Amino acid sequence: MNASNLNAATIEMQYDTTPSGHTAAIRAKKVLGTSVQNTAGEKLGSIEDIVLDKRSNNIMFAVCGFGGFLGMGEKYHPIPWASLTYDESRSAYVVNFSAEQLKSAPADTVEELTKDNGTAYRDRAHTYYKTPKYW
């Protein structure tokens, strides 16, 4: 393989996979309902929805449901997409924060999370979790 073929292969790989080696494209219905765990392996909740930024073509945040039983008393948290890492061995997204951190994190109803284009909760979530802004 010559240098130009190697560069083309490297460029193709950059677009086809994430930094962890996963495919860069995934259908939303595969993400919805997926468990969210902390690094200790404790289940914190699951992904209930994904909020898209139509202007920038980015994912604003994942809506994760934590707590509650049969939808009652459940809190919905906007989790920046960059905070979620999929772990195939766990069949779950893993976040680097604890259940205690979630108690103080931004949370509301799904309707409130997406009110006024969702930017207020997007901004609060990125600030709280200290994730880089995509916008």
PERALIN-V261962 format. One record per backbone hydrogen bond with DSSP energy under -1.0 kcal/mol. NH is the residue of the N-H (numbers start at 0). CO is the residue of the C=O. Records with the same first field share a line. If there is no record, write none. Layout:
# PERALIN-V261962
NH=CO + CO
This chain:
# PERALIN-V261962
5=1
6=2
7=3
8=4
9=5
10=6
11=7
12=8
13=9
14=10
15=11
16=12
17=21
20=17
23=15
29=26
31=27
32=46
33=30
35=44
36=92
37=41
40=37
43=35
44=35
45=64
46=33
47=62
48=62
50=60
52=57
56=52
59=50
60=50
61=78
62=48
63=76
64=45
65=74
68=71
71=68
74=65
75=107
76=63
78=61
82=79
83=80
84=93
86=91
90=86
91=86
92=34
93=84
94=36
101=97
102=98
107=75
112=108
113=109
117=114
121=117
122=118
123=119
124=120
125=121
126=122
127=123
128=124
130=125
